[in-house]
Amino acid sequence: MHVIIAPKARDDVASILTWTEANFGPKILKRYARLLARAIEEIGENPECRGSIHRPEIAVNCRTYHLYFSRNSSGVPMHRIRNSRQLLLYRVMESNVVELGRVLHDSMDFDANLPDEYRNIAD
């Protein structure tokens, strides 16, 4: 499947990586970037992969996928992120298109951070 990354999701990734580098340094930045990339690849390969949750209460065709589920496939054991707190908020748009709408901290209010495009469908 083809993954489209929405502008807000791109901003989320940039903010997460900037914060990670500032707080943990360049080595952890590389690891976290690899984890994010792998998680995005995995939802592109199979939007209903292990760990993906259908979230109709958020929006039509909406799913979430916690980065936790990609940690074992994102590098050698000593170079993995063990405790990620982000999740991917996405939806399957067409048979071959996945749209990544946001990358959110798992403690965030999803409704308050829902992309406008998702909200229009949900309302």
N, C-alpha and C positions, 0 to 999 in steps of 0.2 A: 504494500500500500504506500501511497504517497502521503507524507506528513507535511501539512502546511502549518507554519508557526505564526500565529497572530501577533500583531505589534505589541500588545500588552504582555504576551508570553515572552517575547524577545526582551522587553524591558525587565520582566521578572528575572530572567536568566542573567542579564547584565548586572542587575542589583545584587542577586545572590552571589555571583562570582566576585564582584567588587567587595562585598562584605566579607566573603570567605577569605580573600587574599589579605584584606586589612586586619582581620582577626586571627588568621591561622597561618598566613604566609604562602609563598609560591608552591611549595610541595603539595600542600593540602588543596590549594586552588586547582592544580592539575588533576588531582584525584577526584575532586568534586565535579569538575568539568567533564571528566570521563564518565562518571556516574550519571550525570544529567544526559549526556549524549547517548549512553547505553539505554537508559529508560525510554528516551524518545524513539530510539531504534526499535525497542521491543514492542511499543504500542503500534508502531508502523508495521512490524512483522505480523502482529496479531493483536488487534484492539481489545480482544477479550482474553488476553493472556492471564496466566495465574497472577492473582493479586489485583486484577482490574475489577472494579465494582460498578455495576450499572446504577446510575443515580437519577432516576426519573423525578425525584423530589426536588432536584436542583434545576434541571431543564430537560427537554425532550432530547433523547439520544445521548445524554451526557454520561460520562464515565469518569472515574478517578483511578489513579494508579500511583501508589506510594513508592518513592524511590527505594525504599527498603527492599523491595522485591527484585531490584536489579543489582544489588550490591555484590552478589556472588558471581556475577558475570561481567564485572567491570574492572577486572585487573587481578593480579596475583594476591593471595591472602594478606600478605603484609602491607599491601599498598591499596587497601580498600577503605572506603568510608563505612564505618560500622553503624553510626547512629544518625542517619539523615532525618530531617523533619519536613521535607518538601513532598508535595504530591503534584501530579499532572492532572489538570482538569481539561478534558477533551471530549470530542464527539466525532462520530463517524458521519461524514457528510454525504458521501456517495459510496458506491461499492468499492472504490479504490482510493478514497481520500479520507484522511484523518486530520481534523483541525485541532491543534493544541491551542486552547484559549488562554490558559493561565498556568503558572507554576506557583503554587501557594504553600505557605507554611501550614502544617497540619492543624495548628491551633486557630487559624484565621476563620472568620465568618464567611462561608462560601457565598451566601446570598449578597452580602455587602460588596464582595469582590467579583461578582459574576460579570463576564463581558456583556456589553449591551446587546450584542447579536444573540447571545443565549437567552437573555432576559426577554427579548421580543418574542421568541418562540415559546418561552415558559408562560408568558402572560396571556 
